[in-house]
Amino acid sequence: MSSSDASRTAPSAPEIDPQGMRVIWLLLIAAFVAILNETTMAIAIPHLNADLGVAPENGQWLTSGFMLTMAVVIPTTGFLLLRLTTRQVFLAAITAFSLGTLICLTALGFPQLLVGRVVQAVGTGIMMPLLMTTIMNVVPAHSRGRMMGRVGLVISLAPAIGPTLSGAVLDTLGWRYLFGIVLPIAVIALLLGARWMTNLGETLRVPLDVLSVVLSALSFGGIVYGLSLLGSAESAGSGGGGSTLPGLGAAGSAAVLIIVGLVLLALFSLRQISLQRRDDALLDLRVFLSRNFTLSVVIMGVVAMAMFGTLTLLPLYLQNVAGLDALLSGLILMPGSILMGVLGPFMGRLYDSHGPRVLLIPGTIVVAASLLFYSTVGEDTAWPVLMVVQTVMSVGLAMTFTPLFSASLGSLRRRLYSHGSAALNTLQQVGGAAGVAVLIGLYSSILHQGEAEGLSTSAAGAPGARTAFLVAGIIALVPVVLAWFVRAPEENEETDAEVPLEAVA
């Protein structure tokens, strides 16, 4: 073990105080509720379409609207976390989420339900950046891996429980009870926060640049919706998956939205470079001047692209190609998700002791190998084999997420933690949307082509699934290469940035 790694085993700063630990647990509970809500909704959309009499191309807005709102809100959290206190941001986020859940629970029709989803997304978009920024501010550097492992526990267990819970509730009680179960938990988190949440750190009187907010909303919103429209259009099979621009089909509308979003993103970036000269940027791009942060965020975005695309594609393959019912499909995914969550704190301790590479390199290899194995599946692949492969891939993901969370934000100065968290979560969101669009688009286009040639759904879907999984596996090879270059951040939080704060991109 190198001297730098050895120094990580000896505490160099006081452990987290009870007040800070209480705040982190409150944030973990709130994040769990938010993620649980989203994973229960993923399987409920067809039921909502049927019960409310909504066409699929309109019903998909319950997902697209949520993603769009997240894409607009998350880039602004860098400013919010500097300008407002921890207590103010938490109470605003959990109140918005609870209010949105109440609106959904009492919805009389599709428009009210859509409004509720948007309000929910406002709270959800703030929660994860707040959690990660708080951890970076109050947890000593030598213990951050262990704490980020608990974040991995939350991120993993909620998706493990969500689909199975959703299926059971939808089959027995109806869709309103999805919100009826989540709302009391959210209200309890709100009451606990009102009683126990305290302010950590200091606020800064940074100004809000309205033009940056507009450019951020239009650029990230355009890119995410364009990707969402592309994927839903392909899955619809008719080019009509979602609202399109006048005179353009779904593919053309998606292309225009993505291109315009990229142009506006360039303008947004130039605006931030100008503003950060006086520390007024909405999203300070100097975080990317840290090579370690940039590498970690790129890996995270690519892993998110492969992971979210695969987790969306896999249930389609299991049900349409392998012929399994929804319950068994959910049970196949559950062991891996639970194991991923249970391993999170253990992976965090390994990170604290040995740094990122001992986890990141084998983890990315396992993820890529699992995806490449999925590219060989067919109609007759035994479901126990699929469960084993999914469980192995989940172990790889557990080995990947904790070091990426810790190494990325740990490479920044304290002043940039909130901006780094906003950038990390934004790119994770965009990467996930891109993965869903690409993999579902590939699968659906090959599926519909086969069906047009007279093949059954399972026979037509098998080559589409193999092709999409192969693309995901190839994409996942990029992190395998980049993982070798991620290093352990220095523990001195005032000098661990690789460039001076005053540097201008």
C-alpha positions as CSV (number, residue, x, y, z in Angstrom):
1,M,0.0,0.0,0.0
2,S,1.3,3.4,-0.9
3,S,2.0,6.1,1.8
4,S,-0.9,8.1,0.4
5,D,-3.2,5.1,0.7
6,A,-2.0,4.2,4.1
7,S,-2.7,7.7,5.3
8,R,-6.3,7.2,4.5
9,T,-6.7,4.5,7.2
10,A,-5.8,6.9,10.0
11,P,-8.4,9.5,10.8
12,S,-7.0,13.0,10.2
13,A,-10.1,14.9,11.3
14,P,-12.8,14.6,13.9
15,E,-15.7,12.2,13.2
16,I,-19.0,13.7,12.2
17,D,-20.9,15.3,15.1
18,P,-24.3,13.9,16.1
19,Q,-26.1,17.0,14.8
20,G,-24.6,16.5,11.3
21,M,-25.4,12.8,11.4
22,R,-29.0,13.5,12.2
23,V,-29.3,15.9,9.2
24,I,-27.8,13.3,6.9
25,W,-30.2,10.6,8.1
26,L,-33.1,13.0,7.5
27,L,-31.8,13.6,3.9
28,L,-31.4,9.9,3.3
29,I,-35.0,9.2,4.3
30,A,-36.3,11.9,2.1
31,A,-34.1,10.7,-0.9
32,F,-35.4,7.2,-0.3
33,V,-39.0,8.3,-0.5
34,A,-38.4,10.3,-3.6
35,I,-36.6,7.4,-5.4
36,L,-39.2,4.9,-4.2
37,N,-42.0,7.2,-5.7
38,E,-40.3,7.2,-9.1
39,T,-39.7,3.5,-9.3
40,T,-43.2,2.7,-8.3
41,M,-44.5,5.0,-11.0
42,A,-42.4,3.4,-13.8
43,I,-44.7,0.3,-13.9
44,A,-47.9,2.3,-13.3
45,I,-48.1,4.3,-16.5
46,P,-50.1,1.7,-18.5
47,H,-52.6,1.4,-15.6
48,L,-52.9,5.1,-15.4
49,N,-53.5,5.4,-19.2
50,A,-56.3,2.8,-19.0
51,D,-58.0,4.1,-15.9
52,L,-57.9,7.8,-17.0
53,G,-58.6,7.0,-20.7
54,V,-55.4,8.7,-21.8
55,A,-53.6,7.8,-25.0
56,P,-50.1,6.4,-24.5
57,E,-48.5,9.3,-26.4
58,N,-50.1,11.7,-23.8
59,G,-49.6,9.4,-20.8
60,Q,-45.9,9.3,-21.4
61,W,-45.9,13.0,-20.3
62,L,-46.2,11.7,-16.7
63,T,-42.6,10.4,-17.2
64,S,-41.3,13.0,-19.7
65,G,-42.7,15.9,-17.6
66,F,-41.0,14.6,-14.5
67,M,-37.7,14.2,-16.4
68,L,-38.0,17.6,-17.9
69,T,-38.6,19.3,-14.6
70,M,-35.6,17.4,-13.0
71,A,-33.4,18.6,-15.9
72,V,-34.5,22.2,-15.3
73,V,-34.2,22.1,-11.5
74,I,-31.0,20.2,-10.9
75,P,-28.6,22.7,-12.6
76,T,-30.0,25.5,-10.4
77,T,-29.2,23.6,-7.2
78,G,-25.6,24.9,-7.2
79,F,-27.0,28.4,-6.7
80,L,-29.8,27.3,-4.2
81,L,-27.4,25.5,-1.9
82,L,-25.1,28.5,-1.7
83,R,-27.9,31.1,-1.3
84,L,-30.2,29.3,1.1
85,T,-29.7,27.4,4.4
86,T,-29.7,23.6,4.6
87,R,-33.0,23.8,6.6
88,Q,-34.7,26.1,4.0
89,V,-33.7,24.0,1.1
90,F,-34.7,20.7,2.8
91,L,-38.1,22.0,3.9
92,A,-38.8,23.5,0.5
93,A,-37.9,20.3,-1.3
94,I,-39.8,17.9,1.0
95,T,-42.8,20.3,1.0
96,A,-42.9,20.4,-2.8
97,F,-42.6,16.7,-3.0
98,S,-45.4,16.2,-0.4
99,L,-47.6,18.7,-2.1
100,G,-47.1,17.1,-5.5
101,T,-47.9,13.7,-4.0
102,L,-51.1,15.0,-2.5
103,I,-52.1,16.6,-5.8
104,C,-51.5,13.2,-7.5
105,L,-53.5,11.3,-4.8
106,T,-56.5,13.5,-5.2
107,A,-56.3,14.0,-9.0
108,L,-59.6,14.0,-10.8
109,G,-58.1,13.6,-14.2
110,F,-54.9,13.6,-16.2
111,P,-54.1,17.3,-16.2
112,Q,-54.1,17.5,-12.4
113,L,-52.1,14.3,-12.2
114,L,-49.5,15.8,-14.5
115,V,-49.3,19.0,-12.4
116,G,-48.7,16.8,-9.3
117,R,-45.9,15.0,-11.1
118,V,-44.2,18.2,-12.0
119,V,-44.4,19.5,-8.4
120,Q,-43.0,16.2,-7.2
121,A,-40.1,16.5,-9.6
122,V,-39.2,20.0,-8.2
123,G,-38.6,18.4,-4.7
124,T,-36.9,15.3,-6.1
125,G,-34.5,17.4,-8.2
126,I,-33.3,19.3,-5.2
127,M,-33.0,16.3,-2.8
128,M,-30.0,14.4,-4.2
129,P,-27.7,17.4,-4.7
130,L,-28.6,18.6,-1.2
131,L,-27.7,15.2,0.2
132,M,-24.4,14.9,-1.5
133,T,-23.3,18.5,-0.8
134,T,-24.2,18.1,2.9
135,I,-22.2,14.9,3.1
136,M,-19.2,16.6,1.6
137,N,-19.5,19.6,4.0
138,V,-19.9,17.7,7.3
139,V,-18.2,14.3,6.8
140,P,-14.4,14.1,7.2
141,A,-12.5,13.1,4.1
142,H,-11.4,9.8,5.5
143,S,-15.1,8.7,6.2
144,R,-16.8,9.9,3.0
145,G,-16.7,6.6,1.2
146,R,-18.6,4.9,4.0
147,M,-21.2,7.7,4.0
148,M,-21.5,7.6,0.2
149,G,-22.0,3.9,0.6
150,R,-25.2,4.7,2.5
151,V,-26.3,6.9,-0.4
152,G,-25.7,3.8,-2.6
153,L,-27.9,1.8,-0.2
154,V,-30.7,4.3,-0.6
155,I,-30.3,4.5,-4.4
156,S,-30.4,0.7,-4.6
157,L,-33.0,-0.4,-2.1
158,A,-35.7,2.0,-3.4
159,P,-35.6,0.5,-7.0
160,A,-35.6,-3.0,-5.5
161,I,-38.8,-2.4,-3.5
162,G,-40.5,-0.1,-5.9
163,P,-41.5,-2.3,-8.9
164,T,-42.7,-5.2,-6.7
165,L,-44.6,-2.9,-4.4
166,S,-46.1,-1.1,-7.4
167,G,-47.2,-4.4,-9.0
168,A,-48.9,-5.6,-5.8
169,V,-50.7,-2.3,-5.1
170,L,-51.9,-2.0,-8.7
171,D,-53.2,-5.5,-8.8
172,T,-55.1,-5.2,-5.5
173,L,-55.8,-1.5,-4.6
174,G,-55.5,0.8,-7.6
175,W,-53.1,3.5,-8.7
176,R,-54.1,6.1,-6.1
177,Y,-52.7,4.0,-3.3
178,L,-49.2,4.3,-4.8
179,F,-49.4,8.0,-3.8
180,G,-51.4,7.1,-0.6
181,I,-48.5,4.9,0.6
182,V,-45.8,7.5,-0.3
183,L,-47.5,10.6,1.1
184,P,-47.5,9.6,4.9
185,I,-43.8,8.8,4.7
186,A,-43.1,12.1,3.0
187,V,-45.2,14.0,5.6
188,I,-43.3,12.2,8.4
189,A,-40.0,13.3,6.8
190,L,-41.4,16.8,6.6
191,L,-42.4,16.9,10.3
192,L,-39.1,15.4,11.4
193,G,-37.2,17.9,9.3
194,A,-39.2,20.8,10.8
195,R,-38.3,19.5,14.2
196,W,-34.7,18.3,13.8
197,M,-33.2,19.8,10.7
198,T,-30.5,22.4,11.4
199,N,-28.4,24.7,9.3
200,L,-25.0,23.4,8.3
201,G,-22.4,25.7,6.8
202,E,-22.8,29.3,5.8
203,T,-24.8,31.0,3.1
204,L,-23.5,33.4,0.5
205,R,-25.4,36.4,-1.0
206,V,-24.8,35.3,-4.6
207,P,-27.1,37.0,-7.2
208,L,-29.4,35.0,-9.4
209,D,-28.8,35.5,-13.2
210,V,-32.2,35.1,-14.8
211,L,-30.6,34.6,-18.3
212,S,-28.6,31.7,-17.0
213,V,-31.8,30.1,-15.6
214,V,-33.6,30.5,-18.9
215,L,-30.7,29.1,-20.9
216,S,-30.3,26.2,-18.5
217,A,-34.0,25.3,-18.6
218,L,-34.2,25.5,-22.4
219,S,-30.9,23.7,-23.0
220,F,-31.1,20.8,-20.6
221,G,-34.9,20.6,-21.0
222,G,-34.6,20.5,-24.7
223,I,-31.9,17.8,-24.7
224,V,-33.7,15.6,-22.2
225,Y,-37.1,15.9,-23.9
226,G,-35.6,15.3,-27.3
227,L,-34.0,12.1,-26.1
228,S,-37.2,11.1,-24.3
229,L,-39.2,11.8,-27.5
230,L,-36.8,9.8,-29.6
231,G,-37.1,6.8,-27.4
232,S,-40.8,6.9,-26.9
233,A,-41.3,7.5,-30.7
234,E,-39.4,4.3,-31.5
235,S,-41.2,2.3,-28.8
236,A,-44.5,3.5,-30.2
237,G,-43.5,2.0,-33.6
238,S,-45.3,4.6,-35.6
239,G,-43.3,7.7,-35.0
240,G,-46.0,9.2,-32.8
241,G,-44.6,8.6,-29.4
242,G,-45.2,12.0,-27.8
243,S,-45.9,15.6,-28.7
244,T,-44.0,16.7,-31.8
245,L,-43.1,20.0,-33.4
246,P,-45.5,21.3,-36.1
247,G,-44.7,19.8,-39.5
248,L,-42.2,17.3,-38.1
249,G,-42.4,13.7,-37.1
250,A,-41.2,12.4,-33.8
251,A,-37.6,11.7,-35.1
252,G,-37.4,15.1,-36.7
253,S,-38.7,16.8,-33.7
254,A,-36.3,15.0,-31.5
255,A,-33.3,15.9,-33.7
256,V,-34.3,19.6,-33.7
257,L,-34.8,19.7,-30.0
258,I,-31.5,18.0,-29.3
259,I,-29.6,20.3,-31.7
260,V,-31.2,23.4,-30.4
261,G,-30.6,22.2,-26.8
262,L,-26.9,21.7,-27.6
263,V,-26.6,25.2,-29.1
264,L,-28.3,26.7,-26.1
265,L,-26.0,24.6,-23.8
266,A,-23.0,26.2,-25.5
267,L,-24.5,29.7,-24.9
268,F,-25.2,28.7,-21.3
269,S,-21.6,27.6,-20.8
270,L,-20.2,30.8,-22.3
271,R,-22.5,32.8,-19.9
272,Q,-21.2,30.8,-16.9
273,I,-17.6,31.3,-17.9
274,S,-18.2,35.1,-18.0
275,L,-20.1,35.1,-14.7
276,Q,-17.7,32.9,-12.8
277,R,-15.0,35.6,-13.1
278,R,-16.8,37.3,-10.2
279,D,-18.2,34.1,-8.6
280,D,-21.8,34.8,-9.9
281,A,-22.3,31.7,-12.1
282,L,-25.5,29.7,-11.7
283,L,-23.4,26.6,-12.4
284,D,-19.7,27.2,-11.9
285,L,-17.9,25.3,-14.6
286,R,-14.5,25.5,-12.9
287,V,-15.4,22.2,-11.3
288,F,-14.4,20.7,-14.7
289,L,-10.9,22.1,-14.4
290,S,-10.3,19.3,-11.9
291,R,-9.2,16.4,-14.0
292,N,-10.2,13.9,-11.4
293,F,-13.7,15.4,-11.1
294,T,-14.1,15.5,-14.9
295,L,-13.0,11.8,-15.3
296,S,-15.3,10.7,-12.5
297,V,-18.3,12.6,-13.9
298,V,-17.7,11.3,-17.4
299,I,-17.6,7.7,-16.1
300,M,-20.7,8.3,-14.0
301,G,-22.6,9.7,-17.1
302,V,-21.6,6.7,-19.2
303,V,-22.4,4.2,-16.5
304,A,-25.8,5.9,-16.0
305,M,-26.4,5.7,-19.8
306,A,-25.8,2.0,-19.8
307,M,-27.5,1.3,-16.5
308,F,-30.7,3.2,-16.9
309,G,-31.1,2.1,-20.5
310,T,-30.6,-1.5,-19.5
311,L,-33.0,-1.3,-16.5
312,T,-35.6,0.1,-18.9
313,L,-34.9,-2.5,-21.6
314,L,-34.6,-5.6,-19.4
315,P,-38.3,-5.7,-18.2
316,L,-39.3,-5.4,-21.9
317,Y,-37.1,-8.3,-22.8
318,L,-38.2,-10.4,-19.8
319,Q,-41.9,-9.9,-20.6
320,N,-42.0,-9.6,-24.4
321,V,-39.2,-12.0,-25.4
322,A,-38.7,-14.4,-22.5
323,G,-42.5,-14.5,-21.8
324,L,-42.3,-13.9,-18.1
325,D,-45.1,-12.2,-16.2
326,A,-44.6,-8.8,-14.5
327,L,-44.2,-10.2,-11.0
328,L,-41.5,-12.7,-11.9
329,S,-39.7,-10.0,-13.9
330,G,-39.6,-7.8,-10.9
331,L,-38.4,-10.6,-8.7
332,I,-35.5,-11.3,-11.1
333,L,-34.3,-7.7,-10.6
334,M,-34.8,-7.6,-6.8
335,P,-31.9,-9.7,-5.5
336,G,-29.3,-7.7,-7.4
337,S,-30.8,-4.4,-6.2
338,I,-30.9,-5.5,-2.6
339,L,-27.4,-6.9,-2.7
340,M,-26.2,-3.6,-4.3
341,G,-27.7,-1.7,-1.5
342,V,-26.4,-4.0,1.3
343,L,-22.9,-3.8,-0.2
344,G,-22.9,0.0,-0.4
345,P,-21.5,0.7,3.1
346,F,-19.0,-2.1,2.7
347,M,-17.7,-0.7,-0.6
348,G,-17.5,2.7,1.1
349,R,-15.2,1.3,3.8
350,L,-13.0,-0.2,1.2
351,Y,-12.8,3.1,-0.6
352,D,-11.8,4.9,2.6
353,S,-9.0,2.4,3.2
354,H,-7.7,1.8,-0.3
355,G,-8.9,4.5,-2.6
356,P,-11.1,4.3,-5.7
357,R,-9.2,2.1,-8.2
358,V,-9.4,-1.2,-6.2
359,L,-13.2,-0.9,-6.6
360,L,-13.6,1.1,-9.8
361,I,-11.5,-1.0,-12.1
362,P,-13.0,-4.5,-11.3
363,G,-16.5,-2.9,-10.9
364,T,-16.5,-1.4,-14.4
365,I,-15.2,-4.7,-15.9
366,V,-18.0,-6.6,-14.2
367,V,-20.7,-4.2,-15.5
368,A,-19.4,-4.3,-19.1
369,A,-19.0,-8.2,-19.0
370,S,-22.6,-8.5,-17.7
371,L,-24.0,-6.3,-20.4
372,L,-22.0,-8.2,-23.1
373,F,-23.4,-11.5,-21.7
374,Y,-26.9,-10.0,-22.1
375,S,-26.2,-9.6,-25.8
376,T,-26.3,-13.4,-26.1
377,V,-29.8,-13.9,-24.6
378,G,-32.7,-15.2,-26.5
379,E,-36.3,-16.5,-26.2
380,D,-35.2,-19.7,-24.3
381,T,-32.7,-18.2,-21.9
382,A,-33.5,-19.6,-18.4
383,W,-34.6,-17.0,-15.9
384,P,-32.3,-18.2,-13.1
385,V,-29.4,-17.4,-15.4
386,L,-30.8,-13.9,-15.9
387,M,-31.2,-13.4,-12.2
388,V,-27.6,-14.5,-11.6
389,V,-26.2,-12.1,-14.3
390,Q,-28.3,-9.2,-13.0
391,T,-27.1,-9.9,-9.5
392,V,-23.5,-9.9,-10.7
393,M,-24.0,-6.7,-12.6
394,S,-25.4,-5.1,-9.5
395,V,-22.3,-6.0,-7.5
396,G,-20.3,-4.2,-10.2
397,L,-22.5,-1.2,-10.0
398,A,-22.1,-1.1,-6.2
399,M,-18.3,-1.2,-6.7
400,T,-18.6,1.7,-9.2
401,F,-21.0,4.3,-7.7
402,T,-19.4,4.8,-4.3
403,P,-15.9,5.6,-5.5
404,L,-17.3,7.8,-8.2
405,F,-19.4,9.9,-5.8
406,S,-16.6,10.2,-3.4
407,A,-13.7,10.8,-5.8
408,S,-15.5,13.3,-7.9
409,L,-16.8,15.7,-5.2
410,G,-13.7,15.1,-3.0
411,S,-11.5,16.6,-5.8
412,L,-13.1,20.0,-5.4
413,R,-12.7,22.9,-3.0
414,R,-15.4,23.3,-0.5
415,R,-16.7,26.4,-2.2
416,L,-17.5,24.3,-5.3
417,Y,-19.2,21.3,-3.7
418,S,-22.7,22.5,-4.5
419,H,-21.8,23.2,-8.1
420,G,-20.0,19.9,-8.5
421,S,-23.0,18.0,-7.1
422,A,-25.3,19.9,-9.5
423,A,-23.1,19.1,-12.4
424,L,-22.8,15.4,-11.4
425,N,-26.5,14.9,-11.0
426,T,-27.3,16.8,-14.2
427,L,-25.0,14.7,-16.3
428,Q,-26.3,11.6,-14.7
429,Q,-29.8,12.6,-15.6
430,V,-28.9,13.4,-19.2
431,G,-26.9,10.2,-19.5
432,G,-29.8,8.2,-18.2
433,A,-32.2,9.8,-20.7
434,A,-29.7,9.2,-23.5
435,G,-29.3,5.5,-22.5
436,V,-33.1,4.9,-22.5
437,A,-33.5,6.6,-25.8
438,V,-30.7,4.7,-27.6
439,L,-31.4,1.3,-26.2
440,I,-35.2,1.4,-26.4
441,G,-34.9,2.9,-29.8
442,L,-32.7,0.1,-31.1
443,Y,-34.8,-2.6,-29.5
444,S,-38.1,-1.2,-30.8
445,S,-37.0,-0.5,-34.3
446,I,-35.7,-4.1,-34.8
447,L,-38.8,-5.4,-33.0
448,H,-41.3,-3.5,-35.3
449,Q,-39.3,-4.5,-38.4
450,G,-39.5,-8.1,-37.4
451,E,-43.2,-7.9,-36.7
452,A,-43.8,-6.3,-40.1
453,E,-42.1,-9.3,-41.6
454,G,-44.6,-11.6,-39.8
455,L,-42.5,-12.7,-36.8
456,S,-44.0,-13.1,-33.4
457,T,-43.3,-10.5,-30.8
458,S,-40.8,-12.8,-29.0
459,A,-39.0,-13.8,-32.2
460,A,-38.9,-10.3,-33.4
461,G,-37.8,-8.8,-30.1
462,A,-34.9,-11.2,-29.4
463,P,-32.5,-9.8,-32.0
464,G,-33.5,-6.2,-31.0
465,A,-32.7,-7.0,-27.3
466,R,-29.4,-8.6,-28.2
467,T,-28.4,-5.6,-30.4
468,A,-29.4,-3.1,-27.7
469,F,-27.5,-5.0,-25.0
470,L,-24.5,-5.2,-27.2
471,V,-24.5,-1.5,-27.7
472,A,-24.8,-1.0,-23.9
473,G,-21.9,-3.4,-23.4
474,I,-19.7,-1.5,-25.9
475,I,-20.6,1.8,-24.2
476,A,-19.7,0.3,-20.8
477,L,-16.2,-0.4,-22.1
478,V,-15.4,3.4,-21.9
479,P,-15.5,3.5,-18.1
480,V,-13.3,0.3,-18.0
481,V,-10.5,2.4,-19.7
482,L,-11.1,5.6,-17.8
483,A,-11.3,3.9,-14.4
484,W,-7.5,3.5,-14.4
485,F,-7.0,7.2,-14.4
486,V,-9.2,8.1,-11.4
487,R,-7.2,8.7,-8.2
488,A,-7.9,9.2,-4.6
489,P,-8.4,12.9,-3.7
490,E,-6.1,14.7,-1.3
491,E,-7.7,14.9,2.2
492,N,-6.8,18.6,2.6
493,E,-10.0,20.2,1.6
494,E,-8.4,23.6,1.0
495,T,-5.8,22.3,-1.4
496,D,-7.4,19.3,-3.1
497,A,-8.6,21.3,-6.2
498,E,-6.1,20.9,-9.0
499,V,-6.4,24.6,-10.0
500,P,-6.8,27.8,-8.1
501,L,-10.4,29.0,-7.5
502,E,-9.6,32.2,-9.3
503,A,-8.7,30.4,-12.5
504,V,-11.0,31.1,-15.5
505,A,-11.8,28.4,-18.1
